[in-house]
Amino acid sequence: MNSTNLGYIAGAIALLALILALLALLRVGRMKKSYSVLQGAGSEVDFVTAAARQVEVVNGLRTDVTNLRKDLTVTQAELKDAIRHVAVTRYDAFSDQGGRMSFSVAFLDDVSDGIIITSINGRTEGRTYIKGVKGGQSIGSELSPEEAQAIGMAQKGQIA
């Protein structure tokens, strides 16, 4: 191989290297432009910082949702013991009196525990009784038919 051919080969390799260098330069220029967009050229906050802030916000929201789920579980457990079922039965306690002036009100939780208040009103006097209720049954005394009706209505979610 003579020196002329070697010169041509070296020139071709140099030209190829120059073309590759120009292509790399163009690619670097495009990457710089993209990077300047990410860095927020001219703005106060760059993209990376804004993305990092949003990640922090999302993580904070995840923590809040977890805490709310725990609070909801506690609230649901407490709500089972709350008086949520109330029903009233109005009636005439005495045959000589109208107007359904007497009543029984049942106040029950989800497992039918609570109280029943009965007010029996006559022409000249009125009496009020309160009984404890456990599982829909009176604690320690018999239920009148009206009291049993009020408990049944409360268990079914009926108001009156």
URTAFEN-V733050 format. One record per pair of residues at least 4 apart in sequence whose ideal C-beta (glycine too) atoms are under 8 Angstrom apart, sorted by the first residue. I is the first residue (numbers start at 0). J is the second residue. D is the distance in whole Angstrom. If there is no record, write none. Layout:
# URTAFEN-V733050
((I J D) (I J D))
This chain:
# URTAFEN-V733050
((0 4 5) (0 5 6) (1 5 7) (2 6 6) (3 7 7) (4 8 6) (5 9 6) (6 10 6) (7 11 6) (8 12 6) (9 13 6) (10 14 6) (11 15 6) (12 16 6) (13 17 6) (14 18 6) (15 19 6) (16 20 6) (17 21 6) (18 22 6) (19 23 6) (20 24 6) (21 25 6) (22 26 6) (23 27 6) (24 28 6) (25 29 7) (26 30 6) (27 31 6) (28 32 7) (29 33 6) (30 34 6) (31 35 6) (32 36 7) (33 37 7) (34 38 6) (35 40 4) (36 40 7) (36 46 7) (37 45 6) (37 46 4) (37 47 6) (38 45 4) (38 46 7) (38 47 7) (39 43 7) (39 44 6) (39 45 4) (39 46 6) (39 48 8) (39 49 8) (44 48 5) (44 49 5) (45 49 7) (46 50 6) (47 51 6) (48 52 6) (49 53 7) (50 54 7) (51 55 7) (52 56 6) (53 57 6) (54 58 6) (55 59 6) (56 60 6) (57 61 6) (58 62 7) (59 63 6) (60 64 6) (61 65 6) (62 66 6) (63 67 6) (64 68 6) (65 69 7) (66 70 6) (67 71 6) (68 72 7) (69 73 7) (70 74 6) (71 75 6) (72 76 7) (73 77 6) (74 78 6) (75 79 7) (77 81 7) (78 83 7) (78 109 8) (79 108 7) (79 109 5) (79 110 7) (80 108 5) (80 109 8) (81 108 6) (82 106 5) (82 107 7) (82 108 6) (82 113 6) (83 107 8) (83 108 6) (83 109 6) (84 105 7) (84 106 8) (84 107 4) (84 108 7) (84 109 8) (84 111 8) (84 113 8) (84 153 4) (84 154 6) (84 156 7) (85 104 7) (85 105 7) (85 106 6) (85 107 8) (85 153 6) (85 158 7) (86 104 7) (86 105 5) (86 149 5) (86 150 8) (86 151 8) (86 152 4) (86 153 4) (86 157 6) (86 158 6) (86 159 7) (87 102 6) (87 103 7) (87 104 5) (87 149 7) (87 158 7) (87 159 5) (88 102 6) (88 103 5) (88 104 8) (88 145 5) (88 146 8) (88 148 5) (88 149 4) (88 152 7) (88 159 7) (89 99 4) (89 101 7) (89 102 5) (89 159 7) (90 99 6) (90 101 5) (90 102 7) (90 103 8) (90 145 5) (91 96 6) (91 97 6) (91 98 7) (91 99 6) (91 100 7) (91 101 7) (92 96 7) (92 100 8) (92 101 4) (92 119 5) (92 120 7) (92 121 7) (93 121 6) (93 122 8) (95 122 8) (96 100 7) (96 121 7) (96 122 6) (100 120 4) (101 117 8) (101 118 6) (101 119 5) (101 120 5) (101 145 8) (102 117 7) (102 118 6) (103 115 6) (103 116 7) (103 117 4) (103 118 8) (103 143 7) (103 145 5) (103 146 5) (103 148 7) (103 149 4) (104 115 7) (104 116 5) (104 117 8) (104 149 6) (105 113 7) (105 114 8) (105 115 5) (105 132 7) (105 146 7) (105 149 4) (105 150 5) (105 152 7) (105 153 4) (106 113 5) (106 114 5) (106 115 7) (106 116 8) (106 153 8) (107 111 5) (107 112 7) (107 113 4) (107 132 6) (107 135 8) (107 150 7) (107 153 5) (107 154 7) (108 112 5) (108 113 6) (110 134 7) (111 132 7) (111 133 8) (111 134 5) (111 135 4) (111 150 7) (111 153 8) (111 154 6) (112 132 6) (112 133 5) (112 134 7) (113 131 8) (113 132 5) (114 129 6) (114 130 7) (114 131 6) (114 132 6) (115 129 7) (115 130 5) (115 132 6) (115 137 7) (115 142 7) (115 146 5) (115 149 6) (115 150 6) (116 127 7) (116 128 7) (116 129 5) (117 127 7) (117 128 5) (117 129 8) (117 130 8) (117 143 7) (117 145 7) (117 146 6) (118 125 6) (118 126 7) (118 127 5) (118 128 8) (119 125 7) (119 126 5) (119 127 8) (119 128 8) (120 124 8) (120 125 4) (120 126 8) (121 125 7) (130 137 5) (130 138 7) (130 139 8) (130 140 6) (130 142 7) (130 146 7) (131 137 7) (131 138 4) (131 139 7) (132 136 7) (132 137 6) (132 138 7) (132 150 6) (133 138 5) (135 150 6) (135 154 6) (136 142 8) (137 141 7) (137 142 5) (137 146 7) (142 146 4) (142 147 5) (142 150 7) (143 147 7) (144 148 6) (145 149 7) (146 150 6) (147 151 6) (148 152 6) (149 153 6) (150 154 6) (151 155 6) (152 157 4) (152 158 8) (152 159 8) (153 157 8))
